[in-house]
Amino acid sequence: ERIGLLLTMDMLGMLAFEPLIHCISPDQILQVHCEAWTEPMSFAYGVLLVLGIFLYLLLVLELGHVSIELSQFRVLCGSAAKQILLCLGVVSVVIFSFALAITALTFTVPQPEIDEGSHGYGWSHEWEDTGTILTTLMQMALGLMPLSEVHGMVEHSPLLFVIVAIF
């Protein structure tokens, strides 16, 4: 409401400095260059014109309402980002914990022999060290590793398969 009132006052001020009013001759002919229109009047009219444009934009946009909506959006995005980071942190801790458990398992349980012709099931290169175990578990968590590759693990190490199945 206040913006509307300010815009009305601005328009009345612009009317007082309107060139059409000052430059119409008595015989109703508009003059391009007139003596009544001075440089200070032109400056005042320009300032009021710019102010009127911004007041009109504020009135149309209802900046207060938009500001509240943007603040709510920012809060929601911040909350969502925190939740995503928390979820990624939990997934990372779970992957790291299972990788350490599988690494400990590979050092305490004898590794079965794998023929050169097999596809690497069991204690293959996916389960050699902590780094490759982390990578393999991450691929499994993201769905990048087909579970058919894990199926052959049952024959070579049921305990490893149980740990991966729990994962």
Salt bridges, closest charged atoms under 4 A:
GLU69 OE2 - HIS65 NE2 3.91
GLU126 OE2 - HIS125 NE2 3.48
